[in-house]
Each structure stands twice: as C-alpha cells, then as structure tokens.
Amino acid sequence: MGLIGFLIVGLIAGFIARAVVPGDDSMGILGTLVLGIVGSFVGGLLGSLLTGDGIDFSAAGIIGSIIGAIIALIAYNAISGRKRV
C-alpha cells in the first residue's frame, strides 16, 4: 500500500473509531490520523496473532485498522483517565 493510501485508510479508521467509541474525543485531524495509523498496526498485530503466524508488526487492512483504532482509543481513554461525557 502506498503512503497516500496508508494515510487515507488511517484517517478513515480513526474517524470511524471516534464515531463508534462513546464520549467526547476532542482531537483534530492530525490526532485522528495518528489514531488510525496506530490502529492499523494494532489490528495487524492482532491479526497475525489470531492466524497463528506469530508476532508480526505490520499494517492491517481497513477492517483491521478500524478494530485496532477502536481498541487503541479505548486503551488511551482508560490509561489517560479522561472524564467521559
């Protein structure tokens, strides 16, 4: 996947994760993009563990990126202890 495609998938995954996870997530486009990129790697890691390929730190597709971004956003909110509205 090219860099532009990777960034677009990351932005879409971050936006969907922010829409799915309840509460106020006040982050801009850059924060949403970073969330999606982190989610892509989390999704790729989980996918490689589920398929039995061992630990492979690689990017996932759009579905894996969305699932990974949701997990990353929930973990970030739990660790940072932000108040949920």
C-alpha positions in Angstrom: 0.0 0.0 0.0 1.4 3.4 -0.9 1.9 6.1 1.6 -1.1 8.2 0.5 -3.3 5.1 0.7 -2.0 4.2 4.1 -2.7 7.8 5.4 -6.2 7.7 3.9 -7.0 4.4 5.5 -5.6 5.6 8.8 -7.8 8.8 8.6 -10.9 6.8 7.8 -10.2 4.2 10.5 -9.6 6.9 13.1 -12.8 8.8 12.2 -14.9 5.6 12.4 -13.3 4.7 15.8 -14.0 8.1 17.2 -17.7 7.8 16.0 -18.1 4.3 17.5 -16.5 4.8 20.9 -18.9 6.9 23.1 -17.8 10.1 24.8 -16.1 13.3 23.7 -12.8 12.7 21.9 -11.6 16.2 21.2 -8.8 15.7 18.8 -8.2 17.2 15.4 -7.5 15.7 12.1 -3.9 15.0 12.9 -4.9 13.2 16.1 -7.5 11.2 14.2 -4.9 10.3 11.6 -2.4 9.1 14.3 -5.2 7.1 16.0 -5.9 5.4 12.7 -2.3 4.6 11.9 -1.8 3.2 15.4 -5.0 1.2 15.0 -3.7 -0.2 11.7 -0.6 -1.6 13.4 -2.6 -2.9 16.4 -5.0 -4.5 14.0 -2.2 -6.1 12.1 -0.6 -7.4 15.3 -3.9 -8.9 16.4 -4.5 -10.4 13.0 -1.1 -12.1 13.0 -1.6 -13.4 16.5 -5.1 -14.8 15.6 -3.9 -16.5 12.4 -1.0 -18.2 14.3 1.7 -16.5 12.3 3.4 -15.3 15.4 4.1 -11.7 16.3 4.2 -9.6 13.1 4.2 -5.8 13.5 2.6 -4.8 10.1 -0.2 -2.7 8.9 -3.7 -4.1 8.5 -6.5 -3.5 6.0 -9.4 -1.2 6.6 -11.4 -3.6 8.9 -8.4 -4.5 10.9 -7.4 -0.8 11.1 -10.9 0.2 12.4 -10.9 -2.6 15.0 -7.4 -1.7 16.1 -8.2 2.0 16.3 -11.2 1.3 18.5 -9.0 -0.8 20.8 -6.3 1.9 20.8 -8.9 4.6 21.6 -10.4 2.7 24.5 -7.0 1.9 25.9 -5.9 5.6 25.6 -9.0 6.7 27.4 -8.5 4.2 30.1 -4.9 5.0 30.6 -5.2 8.8 30.5 -8.2 8.7 32.9 -10.1 11.3 30.9 -13.6 12.1 32.1 -16.2 10.7 29.8 -19.2 12.9 28.9 
